Amino acid sequence: MRFFPRLAAGAVLAAAGVFTSPSAASTVTDEPDPGRAAAPTWRAYNGWHFRMEDGQLACHSEDGRHCSIAVPPREAASAPSSTLRCDRLPRLGRGPTDPGYQGNGHRRPFHWCNGAYASRFAEWTDHAEAGHPLMLSRTPRGDIMCRSLDGVTCLSSRSTHLPLTPWMLEQPVVCGRALERSANVDGYAADKPDHWCQSMEVLRHVGTPDMEVQPDRGTRSFRVALPPWDAGERLAWVVALKAPPAAASRPSATDVRLAIENDKGGQTGLSYSLRAAMITVENDDAHHAFGSHVVADGETFALAISTESGHPYQPAYLLTTGTAQAPPRAIDALRPAGRVPLRARHLGRRAAALVSGPSGPRPWMRITVYDGQLEAGDRIEVLGVTALRRRPPPPPR
């Protein structure tokens, strides 16, 4: 269904790649009434009005069968107006009392459910660190989607902020049934693990973090909050760095430490010494050293802690190297080629619980760089910090 009514002003901004906050979006509200429950906010797109209801996208409708271009009335959440939800669309051409429905609109290519959600509600994340330079998100049904203008070709994450003409509406490419109907592939096939539909999810990425300097200790540190994770989730935490250039005199200590911690007291860490070319895996009970991992002057490298080691109580500790022109991405540290897998034989109980069980309400990743004299030319440069998660299996077809 490719029906494009007149463009509203908000749609022009959305189509042009200008993201507006919910407060800036077109809404149909008056001053709040303390005596009534707040209703979900309507957002205008392409002449219609949409909102989220119980995690599902719905358009304003007057007959329960078609989206209406009429302005929704103001209402309380306890007395919703007629809406048409994307997860239970009615069969067109039948009466409004027909109990049957034609399924989920997100499973159909070029459907208004996908365009409206992509433009007004989706949270897009650049997945270049996961090996796909695309802006990816997820539909309310759970399928992965990429930003697109035609529903066929994904836009590069480097092109999504370019000015777009007003008639270019958001029309994402949605994995699963929608992609299969338009391209004869669903993106989830086991023999195509490198397809962007199966990309690892970038939970958090911070490029060139602002490190806190502690001159008395000769260190710089940075802490980034992480979303909690559940038992069985497959995660990885990666830090990309650059060694001091060859012309710089090496300070007395040039080390970096990556640690995953939580407020339950659990932690597991990985340290690397450029001076000694030594990696040390740390946990609550012991430290395990692995030697002769040389990173050349001026070379880039990445350190990673990953739960994808094949053992629930034994995370993998990884190192990979790159060049100044092609620094390693987060995904590079997790791929077999070019990495050095390091595994500790015995993890402390708290560290094991950290990577295999619930993380607790306040997990974080801490990066500490020991720079000795902290001279500008001697510093290890932190290029980026990334948290990745292997996406759960797609919903049933």
N, C-alpha and C positions, 0 to 999 in steps of 0.2 A: 504494500500500500504506500504510494508516494504522493500524498496529497499535501500541497504546500499552500496554505492560505496566506494572507498578507503578513508581512513581517512586522512584528512589534519592535520597538526600540531596543528592548532587552535582547531580542534575538539577533539583531545586527551586531551588538557587542559580543554576544556569545559566539556567533559565527566568525567574528574577526579575531577570535582567540583571546579576547579580553575577559578574564574571569572576574566576576563580581561576587562579593561576599553575600551571604543570605540577607544581611540587612540592606544591601544595596540593590537586591533583586526586586523586580516588580512584585508588589504584594497587594492583597486586597484585605486590608485591616483598618480598623479605627483605633482610637485610644483604648488601652486595655481596660476591661471591666473586672474589678476585683471580685465581683460576685459570680463570675462565670469562668469555667475552665478554658485555658487557651487552646485554640484550635491549631492544627498544623498550618504552617504558612504556605500560601499559594505562591507559585512563581510562574511568571508569564514566559512563554516560549512559542514563537511562531504563530501568535494569535490565539493560542489556547492557554489554559491555566492548569498547572500540575502541583501535586504535593505528594509527600510520602505518608502512607497509611500502613502501620504495622510492618514497616520495612519494605513495602511494595509501592511502586509508582502508580499514581492514579490521576486521571484527568477529570476536570469538572464536566459533568454530563447532566442533561435535563431529561433524557429518556432512558438512561441506563444502557444504551447501545452505541451511542456515538459521542465523541468529544464535542463540547459546545464552545462556540466563540463568545458566548455571553460571559459577563463578569460574575464570578461566584458571589453569592451573598455572604455577609458576615454571619458567623454562627459559632455556637459553642461546640466543643469537642464531643459532648454528649448527644448532640443533635446534628450529625453530619448531613451535608447536602448530598444529592445524587452524584455518585462518582463512578468511573469506569476504571477498574484495576487491571493492570497488565498481567497479573497472574491468573485471572479468571475472566477472560474476554468472552462475551456472549456470541452466539451464532448470529451473524447478520442475516436479515431477511425474515426473522422470526419474531414473535411477540416478546415483550419484555418479561413475561412470566415463564418463558422457556427455560428449564433448568440446565439445559446443555450449554457448553461453552466450547470455544475453538482453541483453547490452550493458552500458553504464555506468549505474550507478544515479543518478549526478548529472544525467543527462539526463531523468529522470522526475520530474514534480511530486509533492510530498508524500512523497518517498522517504526512508527512514531514513538513507541516505547523506548527504543534504543536511542533515537535522536534526542528526545527530550531529556532522558536521564543523563546522557553523555554531556549535554550542554549545561544543564542546570543543577545536577545533583552529584555527579561522579567526582571522586577525588583521584586525580591523575598523578602518577609518579614516573619519573624518568628511570627506565630500567637498563640504562647503558652499563651500569656496574654489574648487572646480571647477564650481560652478554647480548642484550637486545636494545639498541639505541632508539627505543620507542616509548611513548607515553602510554602506560597500561593502567587499567582499572578493572573493576569487576561489576557485573550487573547484579541487581537484587536476587536474581535466580542463582548466581554463583559462577557464571561463565566469565572467562577473561575476555576483555575487549581492548582494542587499540583505537587511538584517535584517527579519524579518517573523515574525508569530505564526501566520498562517493560510496562508502560501504564495501569497497574492494581493496584499496591500497592504503596501507598504514602510513601515516605521516611520521617522518623522522622526528625524534625529540628535539632536534636542533631547528626544525622548521615550524614548530607549532606556534611560535610567537610572531611569525611573519604576518603583515597585514593581509587580510582576506577581503574579497569583495562581498557586499551585503547579501548576494544571492547564494553564497556558499554556506549551506547549513551543515551542522555537525551530523554525520551519519557514520557511526563507528563500525568497525569490523568486529563481529561477535563470534567467539569460538563456539564449537558445538553444532547444534542442529542448524543454526542460521548460516554459519560458514559452509557447512556441508551442502546446503541448498544452493549456495551461490558459487562455490568453488570445488565441490565434490570431495572435500576433505574437511574433517572436523577439528583438526589441530591437536587431538588428544591421542593419536595412534601411538602405540608402544614402540613401533619401529622408527618413529620420528621424534626422538627425545629432545632434539635441538630446536623444535618448532617454538615460536614465541608464545604460543598458547600454553606451553609447559614451562615457561620461564620461572626461575625462582623469584619469589616476591621480595622486593626491596622494602624492608620495614623502616629503615632509617638510613640516610646517607648524609654525611657532613663533609664537605670539601674544605680543605685548609682550615681546620678548627683553630679558634683563638685560644692558645695555650696559656695557662696560668704559670707565671715564672716564680720560682722560689730560689733566689740567688744564694741564700745561706746553705741550701742543700745541693745547689748546682743542678736543679731539675726543672722541667716544664711538665705540666700535667693537664689533662682534659678528661671530663666525664660526660658521657652522653646517656640520657635516659632511654631505656628500651621498653617496648610493650611486653607485658607478661606472656609467658608461653606455657603450654600444657604438656603433660607427659606424652611422649611419643612423637612430638613435633620435631621436625628435622630442621635445625637452624645452623647458622654459621655467623661468626663475627670476624671481620677482616679489617686490617689497618694497612694502608699503602704508605710507604715511606721512601725517602731518598737519602742516600749516604752523603756525607760531606764530600766536596770536590777534592781532587788530588792535590791541588795547590794549598789547601788549608792544612795547618798543623793540627794533628789529632790531639784532642784534649786528653786529660788523664783517664777519663772514662767516657765511652761512647756506647751506651746501651739503651734499649727500649723495652718496655714491658707492657703487655696487653693482658688485662684481667677482666673476667666476667664475675660480677658480684651481685648479691641481693641482700635484702634486709633481714634474711633469716640467718645470716652469717656464712652462707656458702660462697665459695670462690674457687676459681681455677684460673691459672695464668700461664703465660708463655713469655719468656725473656730472651732477647738476642743481643749478644755482645759483638759489635763490629771489630773491636780490638782483638778479642780472642777467637772470633769466628765460631762462637759456641752458642747453642740454643739450650735453654733450661726450661723444662716443663715443671710447673709448680702446682702443688695441691696441699691439702691440709696435713698430710702425713710425711711427705718426702719430696725432694727435688730430684729430677732425672735429667742428666746432662747428655746432650748429643753434639759431638764436635765436628770440626772441619766443614762448615757451611759458609764459604767465603762470599762476601758481597763486596765488589770492587768499589773504589772511590768514585763518587758521582753516580753510582748505579741505583736504580730503583728496585724496591722489593716489597713484598707483602707478607704479613704474618696473619695466620688465621687459626681460630679454634672452631671446630665443627663437630656436631653430633653425628655426622654421616660417616662413622667409622665401622659400622656393622656390629658394634657391640654396645649395648645400652648403658654400660658403666665405664666405657672407655672412649672418650671423645678423641678425635684426631687433631693433631697440632701440625700445621702446615706452613711451609715457606716456599715462595716462588720469587723469581727475579725478573727484571725487565730492563728497559733502557730509558734514558731521559726523554726520548722522543716517543716511546711507547711504554709507559708505565703499566704495570699489571692492574687489571680490573679486579674487582672482588671475586668474580666467577673464576678468574684464572688461578686463584689460589686453591680452588676446589677441584680443578680438573687434573686427571692423572698426569698429563704431559707437563714436564718441566717443574713439578713440585717435589718437595722433600717431605714425605709423610713421617711424622714423629708421634709415637704413641707411648704414653706412660703405662707401665704394667699395673700399678696399684694406685687407685685414686682414693682420697679420703672420703669418708661417708658424706660429709657435707658437700664436697665438690661433686661427688657422684649425683647427689640429689639435685644439685643445681642444674646439671645438663640433662638429666633424665626425667625429672619430675617437675611439678609446678614451680615456677620461678618466684612466686611471691608477688605481692602488689608493687614492689619498688625495685626492679632489677636495673642494673646499669652496666656500662662498659667503661673502664678506666684505662687511659693510656698515659704512661709516664715515660719521659725521655730524660736520661741521665747524660747531661751535656758537659759535665766538668766545669770548664771556665766560662761556658755560655757565650763564647765569642761568636760573632755573626758568621764567620766563615767556617766555623767548626760544627755547626749545628746539624743534627739530623732533621730533615724537613718532613713533617707529616702532611701527606698529600690528600688523604681522605680516610674517613671512617664509615664503614658500612655494616649493617645488620641485614642478613638474608634469611628467608624461610622457604623451605620446599612447600609449594602449594598443596593443599589436600586434593584428593581425587575429584574430578568434576562430578556434578550431580548426575543421577541416572538419566538416561535418554528418555 
